[in-house]
Amino acid sequence: MYKIWRVMDPRATLLAIFVFLILLGLTIHFGLLATEDLDWHSDGRPAPLVERAAALRAEAGLPY
């Protein structure tokens, strides 16, 4: 393993990995937010559970 670090600069390699992982995470999150079913900002619940949650709220007498 030490031979790899003699060829590549450890700081530049770790910085590149860090930047790649941040960009990958942002891409995945914004990709999920762009979908209709997995957008957690619109209602906070996955699409299949919306009707069930509305029924439970109505049974409990909650306004929302």
Secondary structure, 3 states (H helix, E strand, C coil): CHHHHHHCCHHHHHHHHHHHHHHHHHHHHHHHHCCCCCCCCCCCCCHHHHHHHHHHHHHHCCCC
